[in-house]
Amino acid sequence: MNLAAWTWAITIIACLFFLFMSFRFREKASSSFAQYAIAGGTLPFALILFTDIATIMGVGNFVGHAAKGYEIGMANIPFVVGEQGAKIVFALVFAGFAAKFSYNTIGELMNDLLLRDKMSRALIGILTACIMIAWIGGQAKGMGDLFAVFSGTDPLWMILFFSAIFILYTMIGGIYSVVWTELIQGGLIVVLGLWFYYQVFARTDFSFSTLQANLNEVGAGHLIAFQLSFAEVATLFITGCFGVLAAQVYWQRCFAAREPKSASRAMLYSGIVAIVFTSLTTMAGLVTKAENPNLDPNQAMPWLILEQMSQTTALLFFLLVFLAAISSAASLLHSAAVIIINDLVIPHTAGKTDNQYVRYTKWCVLLVGVFAIGAALWAQSIIGLFSMAYTMAGGGVIPVLLVGLLWKRKRQERFQMGMHNSRVSPWGARIGLVSGAICSVTWGILWGVLIAALLTVLISYFVPRKRDLAAEPTAPSP
């Protein structure tokens, strides 16, 4: 068979396997909303580890960052370190904390412990869902572009086909079908990823100086230099870091973990894998630039694999990216649907049963999937789509979260489910969330984070919640 036929065969077989897994867990996932969303908080370390790896290492980390490496070179590394290093920050600071609770979303956590405000919870839900939708669109766009190169098929049809598969198997099996397929996918991604980088860097004899010389020969030596100001580095780092810290998919994995230690260890190990692999992907884009400096950046990695390597290598690379894309897309789609139902629907509905909420979530998977396809067709680049969502959510949600956790009403008391212990008021949270998102997009995330934090504190101080105001001692009468 030729390359196009093999590509279709691999795609169809993998899709059938994913659908089989979803039907296998359909009944268990549908037993309650908590089971559909977080597996009842029962997942062991191995499942958390490999679902983290499979979710993190999406098509953007194997294709999108190669395009940025081809386009801007080493200047992409601060964003990579911020985006991927945030997983390590999350593991060390937040994962163990989050795993102590059995919330379904970060919005629910912030609402119960810090805010107690339905409007703020809805705003958090909207902002964090934006990250998930952008990531889903990025997986679909990257897979469509890659499949078009490998098979000669119009990328539009591949985007639609690919999206239909991950929407269907996520609808049916919930988090169970996601994590059990990713147990296999995550292991294969690590093995195939190491093989892939070996194949790419063998072309430069594993020598940085050889790569630099090759870039100089094609007039692209400037890409190897790290010529960024401190403000540019800080903006790229914080955009990636705060965006990931606001990502529901990682909080959700912690809520689903059987114990806090499993959640923090899994995120730490997967974060290390991610930062190494994604930095190498950026460098792989430079290898392509040295060999062909006249490509569309989005075609850098497909060209290198298809034109410069054997058919077997090309097929294995396609399998790697396909597994990465569909596992990430399913995880993110599931998380986005859970956010919308949990933070925008449940707080405003009463008298509904668990089964009804599960049914709502399944239909929401379909609606979010369709919306994400539109995002994939609209976006100019995978990383550009991610960056915009990171900026909005990271600049709005994370400053309010940090202020809420640090500015306690009772400093000595630990946060516990059902107990509110923060001085952030509803209006402080609302203004902080909106101003952070808008200012981050308008003036950059550094200004957005600063303004959001300051306004959250100031508004909460001058417009406290009624309960806090009533609790303050009154001055004695003259």
N, C-alpha and C positions, 0 to 999 in steps of 0.2 A: 504493500500500500504506500501511497505517497504521503507527504507531511500533512496535507489537509485532511485526508481520510483518517489518519492516526489521531489527529487532533479532535475530530468529531467523535471517534470511538472512545477516547479517554474521557471526554466530556460527558457522553451519554452514560457510560458505566459508572462514573463517579456520582452523577446525579441520581441514578437509580439506587445506589447505595445510601445516599443521604435520605431519600424518600423512605426507604425500608426502615432506617433507624427512627425516623419520625413516627411512623405508624407503630413501631414497637413500643414507644413510650407514650403514645397518645392517651391511654386511659389514666396512667399515673399522673401525667401533667395536668389533665383536666379535672382532677379530683378537688382542687381548690385554687384560689387565686395565688396564695402563698406558694403552693407547689409549682404552679405554672411560672411564677416570677422568680423565686429564689430556691426552688427545690426544698422548701421547708427548712432551710438552713442546715442541711445534712451532708453537704459535699465534702469528700476527703481531700487531702493535700494533692494527690496525683491528678485528680480531675481539675482542681483549681489551677495547678501549675500549667498543665497543657492547654487548658482553655484560655489562660492568660497569654501564653505564647502564641497560640493560633489567632487570637483576637488582635494582639498587638502587631503581628507580622502580616499585615494585609498587603494588598497589591501596591499601596503607596510606598511601603518600605522596600519593595523589590523593583518597582518601576518608577514611581513618582519621584523618589529621592535620587534615583539615577538621572532623571531628567533635569533636576535642579543641579546636580553635580556637573552635568554636561553644560548647563547654561551659566551658572555662577561659580562653580568650583567650590573651593574650600570655604567660601562665604556661607555655604549652607550648613556647615558644621555646628555653629551656635544654636540654630533652630533644632537640629538633630539632638544635641546634648540637652536642650531644654525640654523638647518633646519626649524623648525616650528616657532621659535622666529623671523626669518627673515620676516615672514608675518607681524608681528607687526611693525618691523622696516620699512618695505615697506609701511605700512599704515600710519605711522607717518611722514615719510620723502618723499616718492615718489608718493604715490597714488593720493593725491590731485593735485600734479604737473602734473602727467601723464594725469589725467582726464580733464585738461584744453585743451588738444589737441585731434585731431581726426586722429592720425596716425593709421596705421594698425599693426605695429610692433615696437619693441624697436630699431631695426636696422634702420628703417625709421626715428624715432625720433632723434637718434644720428647722422644720416647722414644730416638731415635738420638743426638741431640746432648747431651741434658741428663740423662735419667732412667734409661734402661735397666731398665725395670720394666714388666712386662706388665699388672699391676693398675692402675698409674697411667695407662697408655695406654688401658685400657678405661674408666676413670673420665673421662678427657678426652674419649673418644669419646662417652660417654653425655651429658655436659654440652653438648658442642658440637652433638650431634645434636638436643638439645632446642630450640636456637635455630632450626635448619632446620625442624623439625616445626612449631614455633609459627608461623613465617613462612608455611609452606605452608598451615596451617589458616587463617591470616589472609587469604591470597589467596582461598581458597575461600569463606570467610564473606563477605568484602567483595563478591566477584563475585555470590554468591547474593542478597545484600541488594539490590544494584544492579539485577540482572536482574529481581527481583521488582517493583521500582518501574517499570521500563521496559516490562515485558511483562504484568504481572499474574499471573505464574506463582508458585507456591509456591517460596520460596527453597530449600527442602530438595531439590527435584528439580533445580534449577539447580546447587546445590553438588555433587550426585552426578554430573550430566552433565559439568560443567566438570572435576571431578576425574578422571573416567574418561578424558577426552581427554589431559590433561597427563601422567597416569600412563602411558598407552599410548605416547605418542610419546617419552617419556623412556626407557622400557624398551627400545624398539627401537633408537634411534639414539645413546644415550649422550651424551657431551659434544659430539659433532659436531653432532647435530641441534639441541642447545641453542644452541651459539654461532652457527651459521649462520642459524638463524631469528632470533636476537637481533641479528644484523647489520642485518637489515631492521627489526625491531621497535624497536631502540634509536634508529635514525634517525627513524622515525615518531613515537616518543614525544617526542623533542626538539621536532620541528616542531609536533605537535598540542598539546604542553604549552604552548609559547609562545602559541599561538593561544587556548588555553583560558584562560590567565591574562589575556590581553588582553580577552577577552569578560567575565570576572568583574569586573575592576577598572575597566572602562569604566562600570560601574554606579555608581561613586562618583567619576567624572570623574578617576580616577587621583590622588585627593587624600586624604591621611591625615587631614587636618582634617575633610573631608566625612564620612569613615567614622566618625570620633569623634563628630561631631555627630549622625549617624544612630543610633549606639548610645545616645547620651544620651537621644534621643527615646523609645526603647523601654525605658528603665531598665536598660540593660546597659553603661553607660559604664565601670563598674569593670573590665570585661574588657580594656580597652585599657591600663589601668595595670599597671605591672610591680611587683607587690607580693609579693615573695618574699624570704625570709631568705637569707643566704649559705649556710647548711646545706642549705636546700631546693634552691637553684640548683646547688650542688655535687653533691647526690645525683642530681638529674635529669641533669646533664651526665655524671657518671661512669657512671651506669647505661647511658645510650646509648652512650657512648664505649667502655667496656670490653666491653659486649655485642657491639658490632660487631667489635672487635679479636679476639674469640673466634670469629667467624663463619667456618666452614670454607669457605664459598663464595668468599670473597675470597682466602684462602690458596691454595685450589685453582686459582684463575685465575692466580696468580703461578707456581705450580708448572708450569702448562700453557704459560706464555709462552716464546717462543723465546729471549728475552734479558732480563736484569734491567731495562734501561732501558725497554723496552716496558711491562713490568708496572707500574713506578712512575709513568710518565707517564700511562698509562691510568687508574690509580686516582686520581691527582691530578685529572685533568680531570673524571672522573665524580663525584668527591667535590664539586668546585665546583658542578657541575650540580645535584647532589642537595641541597646545603645551600640553594641559591637557590630551587629549585623547591619544596622542602618547607616552607620558611619562608613562601613565597607561598601554599601550600595552607592553612596555619594562618590566614593573613590572609583567605583566601577563606571560611573558616568564620565569621569575624567579619562579613563582608559578608552572609552568609546570616542571621546572628543579627539584624542591623539590619533585614532585610526581613521576617523571620518569627521572633519570639522564642519561639514555643511548640511547636517541633518536638522530636522525639526526636533527639538529637545525631547518631546513626548515619544519619539520613535527611536531614541538612543539605544535603550536596552533591547527592544525587539530586533533592531538592525544588527546589533552585535551578535546576538544569539542565532538569528536566522541566516545571516550572510557569512559569518565568520567561523561558525562551529558546525559540527556534524549533525545529522538528522536526529540521532539518538540524544545528543546533548540538547537539541532544541525541544524535543518531546519531554525530556525530564524537566527542563526549565518551565515549559508550559504547565506540567503537572504541579510543580512547586507553586507557581503563581496562582493557578486555579484553586488549589487547596487553600492557599493564603487568602485569596479573595472571597471565596464562598464561606469560609469559616468566620472571617471578620464580618462580612455582610450579615450573616445570620445572627451573630451575637449582637451586633449594633441595632439591627431591626427589632429584635426581641426587646432590647433595652429601651428603645424609643417608644415602642407601644406600651410597655409597662409604665414609663414616665407619664404618658398622656392619660392613661386610665387612672393611675394611682394619684396623680397630682392635680389633674384638671377635671376628672369625672367623679371619682369617689367622694372627694370632699363636698361636692354639691349635689349628691344624690343620697337618698335615704330609703331604707326598706328593700334594697336589692340583695339578692343572694350571692354567695360565692360563685355559683355556677354561671350566673348572669355576668358577673365581672370577668370571668374567664372567657365567656363568649364575646363580650365587648372587646377584650384584648386581642382575640384572634382576628376580629374584623378590623381592628386598629392596625394590626400587622399589615394587612392588605392595603389599607389607606396610606400608611406611612411608606410602604414599598413603592406605591405608585408615585407619591410625591418625590421620593428619592430618585426615581427614574428621571423625573423632570429636572431635578438638580444635576444629575449626571449629564444630561443632554445640554444643559445651559452652561455648565462650567467650562472655562478655558483650559484649566489644568487641575490635576488632582491635588497638588499641594496648595495651590491657591484657594481651592474650595475648603480644605482643612483649616488653613490659616485664618480665614475670615470667621469661621465658626469658633475657633479657639479664642480669637480676640474678643468676640462678643460675650461668650460664656465665661471665659476666664476673668475678663475685666469686670464682669458684673457679679458673679456668684462667689468667687473665692475671697475677695475682700470682705464681703458681708459674713461669710463663714468664719474667717479668721477673727474678725472683730467680735463676732458672737461667742466664739469659743474662749477668747482671751478676756473679754469684758464681762465677768460673772457678777451676778447679784450676790451670791454667797461664795466667796473665793475658796473656802476650804472644802466645799462639797463637790464630789465627782458628778459627772453627768450620768443620769440614769433614765431609762425609758419611762415616759409618763411624768417626768419632773422637769419643769421649765426653770432654767437657771442662767439667764442672760439678760443684760440690760438693754439690748437692742429692741427698739420699739417697732411696731408695725410700719409706721411712716418712715422711720429710719431705714428699715430694710427695703421698703418699696423704692425710696429715693436712691438708696445706694445701688440697688440692682439695676435700675433703669439708667441712672447717670453713668455707672461704670461701663455698661454695654455701649451706650451712645458715645461717650467720650473716648473709649478705647478704639472704636471704629473711626472716629473723626480725627483724633489727635494722636493716637497711638496708645498701646496698652499701659505704658508706664504712667502717663497722665490719667488714664482711666482708672487704674488701680488706686492711685493716690487720691483722686477726687471721690471715688466710691467709698473708700475707708473714712475719709474726713467727713463726708456728708452723713454717712451712717452714724458716726459718733455724735456729730453736732445736732442732727435732727432728733436722734434718740434722747439727747440731753435736754433739749428745749421742748420737745413734744414727746414725753415719755408715755408709756401705756398707762391706762387709768389705774391699774392695780399697783404699779410701782409708785405712782404719784400718791395714792392713798396710803402707801406704806411708809412714806417719808415723814419724819417727825415734824410737827408744826411748831412755829415759834410761839413762845409763851405770850399771853396777852399782857399789854402794858398795864 
